[in-house]
C-alpha cells in the first residue's frame, strides 16, 4: 500500500498586526528551507576511491592521507568555495575543511606538498606528491569540474596538476 502525503502549500493569511489600529497585513508562512546539497558519496566510498587511485594497501592508509590533505587544503580556502566544497563532501571530510583557520597567503603547490611530506610517515617529496595527488584527484572527481574550477581559482598556479588537471598557460 502506498500512501501519498501532499506537500504543504505556502498559504497567505490576513491577520491584524498586533497593536495596530485596524491595519491588516498579508503574512506568508515560511516554506521549506533551501536544500543543502547532499554529499555525493560517503566517507567510506571516498576513502576507498583514494585507496584505489593511490594503490594503497589498506583503506586505513587512505583515510589517514585523506585527513591530512583535506586539513591542509581547508586552510587555503575561504568564502563560498570553501562552503561549497565542505557541503559537497561527506560530513567527515567537510568538517576537516571547515574546521581550519584560513591562511593569509596560501602556500605554492610545491610548498603545500613539501609541508605535507613532513607529516606523512616515510615520505619523500615524490611520494608526497603522489599521495596529495591521489587525494585531490579523487576529490575533484567527487565534486565535479565546476566546483574544482572554483576551488582552483583560489589557489596559486601549480595546484591544477595536483587535482589531476593540466595547467594551461596563457601566452602573450
C-alpha positions in Angstrom: 0.0 0.0 0.0 1.4 3.4 -1.0 0.5 6.5 1.0 0.9 9.8 -0.7 1.4 12.7 1.6 0.7 16.1 0.0 3.3 18.8 0.2 2.3 21.6 2.4 1.4 24.6 0.3 2.6 28.1 1.1 -0.6 30.0 2.0 -1.4 33.6 2.7 -3.4 34.7 5.7 -4.7 38.0 6.6 -4.1 38.9 10.2 -4.3 42.1 12.1 -0.9 43.5 13.2 -0.8 43.4 17.0 -1.2 46.9 18.4 -2.0 48.5 15.1 -5.2 50.3 14.6 -7.3 48.3 12.2 -4.3 47.7 9.9 -4.3 44.4 8.0 -1.2 42.8 6.5 -0.6 39.7 4.5 1.6 37.2 6.2 3.3 34.4 4.3 4.1 31.3 6.2 7.7 30.2 5.6 8.1 27.4 3.1 10.7 24.7 3.5 14.3 25.9 3.9 16.5 25.9 0.8 18.0 22.4 0.5 21.6 21.9 1.4 23.5 19.9 -1.3 23.8 16.4 -0.2 27.2 14.8 -0.3 27.6 12.7 -3.4 29.4 10.0 -1.6 30.1 8.5 1.8 33.3 8.8 3.8 33.9 5.1 3.2 33.3 5.4 -0.5 35.6 8.5 -0.7 38.5 6.9 1.1 38.0 3.7 -0.8 38.3 5.7 -4.0 41.5 7.3 -2.7 42.8 3.9 -1.8 42.2 2.7 -5.4 43.6 5.9 -7.0 46.7 5.8 -4.9 47.0 2.0 -4.9 47.3 1.9 -1.1 47.3 -1.5 0.6 44.5 -0.6 3.1 41.7 1.9 3.4 43.2 3.0 6.8 46.3 4.4 5.0 44.0 6.2 2.5 41.9 7.6 5.4 45.0 9.0 7.1 46.2 10.6 3.9 42.7 12.0 3.1 42.5 13.6 6.6 46.0 15.1 6.3 45.4 16.6 2.8 41.9 17.9 3.5 43.0 19.5 6.7 45.9 21.3 4.8 43.6 22.2 1.9 41.0 23.7 4.3 43.5 26.3 5.5 43.9 27.5 1.9 40.3 28.2 1.0 37.8 30.9 2.0 34.3 32.1 1.2 31.8 30.4 -1.0 34.2 27.9 -2.5 35.2 26.7 1.0 31.5 26.3 2.0 30.5 24.6 -1.3 33.5 22.2 -1.1 32.6 21.3 2.5 29.0 20.7 1.6 29.8 18.6 -1.5 31.9 16.1 0.5 30.8 13.6 3.2 30.3 15.3 6.6 33.6 13.8 7.9 35.5 15.4 5.1 33.5 18.6 5.1 34.3 19.1 8.8 38.1 18.7 8.1 37.8 21.6 5.5 35.6 23.8 7.6 37.5 23.4 10.9 40.7 25.1 9.6 41.6 28.7 10.0 42.4 30.1 6.6 46.0 31.2 5.9 46.7 34.8 4.9 48.8 33.6 2.0 48.3 30.1 0.6 51.4 28.0 0.0 52.5 27.4 -3.5 51.7 23.9 -4.8 55.3 22.8 -4.2 55.3 24.2 -0.6 52.0 22.6 0.0 53.3 19.1 -1.0 56.6 19.7 0.9 54.7 20.7 4.1 52.6 17.5 3.9 55.8 15.5 3.2 57.0 16.2 6.7 53.7 14.9 8.2 53.4 11.7 6.1 55.4 8.8 7.6 58.4 7.6 5.5 57.6 10.2 2.8 59.8 11.7 0.2 58.8 14.7 -2.0 57.9 12.3 -4.8 55.8 10.0 -2.7 54.2 13.0 -1.0 53.3 14.4 -4.5 51.7 11.1 -5.3 49.8 11.0 -2.0 48.5 14.6 -2.4 47.5 14.0 -6.0 45.7 10.7 -5.1 43.5 12.5 -2.6 42.9 15.7 -4.6 42.2 13.9 -7.9 39.6 11.8 -6.1 38.2 15.0 -4.5 38.0 16.6 -8.0 36.1 13.6 -9.4 33.8 13.7 -6.4 32.9 17.4 -6.6 32.9 17.8 -10.4 34.6 20.1 -12.8 32.7 23.4 -12.0 33.5 23.3 -8.2 37.0 22.1 -8.9 37.4 25.2 -11.1 36.1 27.4 -8.3 38.5 25.8 -5.8 41.5 26.2 -8.1 40.6 29.8 -8.7 41.5 30.4 -5.0 44.8 28.6 -5.1 48.2 29.7 -6.6 49.2 28.4 -10.0 50.5 24.8 -9.9 47.7 23.2 -8.0 45.8 22.0 -11.1 48.2 19.2 -11.6 47.6 18.0 -8.0 43.9 17.9 -8.9 44.6 15.7 -11.9 44.3 18.6 -14.5 46.6 20.1 -17.0 47.8 23.6 -16.1 47.2 25.7 -19.1 49.4 28.7 -19.6 48.3 31.9 -21.3 50.7 33.1 -24.0 51.0 36.7 -25.0 
